[in-house]
Amino acid sequence: MLKLSQMTGVAVYAPRGSRGKAAGTYARVGKVHMTVFSPDGRRVVGFLVTRPDLAGMVKREDTFLALDAVAPCDGGVRATRGSESFDEAARDRLGLEWDSCLIWSGMDAKTTDGKVLGYVNDALFNSRTGEVDSFMVGDGGVARSLVGSVSVPAHMLRGYDQGFMLVDPAAANLVLSGGVAAKAGEGYARARQGGKRAVATAGRATGEALDKGSRALGRQLGRTKGMFSSFVDEFKKAQE
C-alpha cells in the first residue's frame, strides 16, 4: 500500500531517446504534483506532473502520467510505456473519461446527510491496481498535526457533488488517528475545535492561508479545462 503523500514531490523521469548516445538514458520530466482518481473516485489512475519553467521564465502546464506506466528508479520514478505513458495517449489507452476524473486532495468531505467532516488530506491505495483502501480526512495544516485525521474506508465513499466528497453518515462516528489530541483520546468534535483554537493561536493569517490552499486543491478535472497540455509531442521529438 502507498499513500498519496508519499508520491507528492517525487521526481519523474522519461527515456531520452531510442538511439545514439541518448539511448537507454533518462531525463527528468518534473515532479509529482497531484494524484488523479477515476470518475467514481475509488481508484488512482495517475498523477499530474509539474514541469520546470522554460528558460526559468515561461510557465509550462502539468502533464498526466498514468499509474500503470510508473516504476521506481534511483531518485524517483520512471515512465515505462514510452509516449503512451503520458497525456492523451495514456488517457485513451486507459479509456478514461477525463472530464469526470477527480482530484480528491484538499476537497471538502461531508456525509450524505450534510455533516462536514473536514478536508481530504491523504489516501491509502494499492500501488499496482490503484484501488483505494481509505481516505484521510482532517482540518489540514497546523490543525491536523494537533487533531489528527479520520480514516474513512473507501467502501463509505458515496460520490462527488458540487465540490464535495460525499461519504456515508457513519463516517461521522469514526475515530481519529494520529495527532496530539487524537492520541490523547479526545472525541472528534472536541479535538477538532481544539485544533482550530491552536491554529488561531499560531496566527490567524497562517490558518486562513492553510485552509484556502486546501480548498483550492480538490476538484473535478472537467471544470479546469485548459490547465494541461500534451507532453507527448515533446516526448516524441526527443526520440528523433
PyMOL commands that set and color helices and strands:
alter all, ss='L'
color gray80, all
select helices_A, chain A and resi 4-7+20-22+67-69+82-85+87-94+98-100+141-147+154-156+169-173+180-183+188-202+204-217+221-224+232-239
alter helices_A, ss='H'
color red, helices_A
select strands_A, chain A and resi 2-3+11-15+26-37+44-50+63-66+70-73+76-79+102-103+108-111+116-125+132-138+149-153+157-161+164-167+176-177+219-220
alter strands_A, ss='S'
color yellow, strands_A
deselect
rebuild
show_as cartoon
